[in-house]
């Protein structure tokens, strides 16, 4: 099952990040999809 994520800012969902698969149909982890910016990931929660 692929994961969806939401970015939460001050208790409000400001972005929904949908699953993404590579050419083989395997889920691409969120850590590989976004630049490494730890301050952004602290508010990411599994939806």
C-alpha positions in Angstrom: 0.0 0.0 0.0 1.4 3.4 -1.0 1.5 6.2 1.5 0.0 9.7 1.3 1.4 12.5 3.3 0.1 15.9 4.4 2.2 19.0 5.4 0.7 20.6 8.4 1.3 24.2 9.3 -0.2 25.5 12.6 -2.7 22.7 12.7 -3.9 23.2 9.1 -3.3 20.9 6.2 -1.5 23.1 3.6 -0.3 20.4 1.2 -1.3 16.8 0.4 1.5 14.7 -1.1 0.2 11.8 -3.1 2.0 8.5 -3.7 4.5 8.3 -6.6 5.7 5.1 -8.3 8.8 4.6 -10.4 8.8 2.9 -13.8 8.6 -0.6 -12.1 5.6 0.4 -10.0 7.6 0.6 -6.8 6.8 3.5 -4.4 9.4 6.2 -4.4 10.0 7.2 -0.7 9.2 10.7 0.2 12.8 11.2 1.4 14.0 10.7 -2.2 11.4 12.9 -3.8 12.2 16.1 -1.9 15.4 18.0 -1.2 16.8 17.2 2.2 15.4 20.1 4.3 14.9 18.8 7.9 12.8 21.8 8.9 10.2 20.8 6.3 10.0 17.2 7.4 9.3 17.9 11.1 5.7 18.8 10.2 5.1 16.0 7.7 2.7 13.3 9.0 1.2 10.3 7.3 -2.3 11.1 6.2 
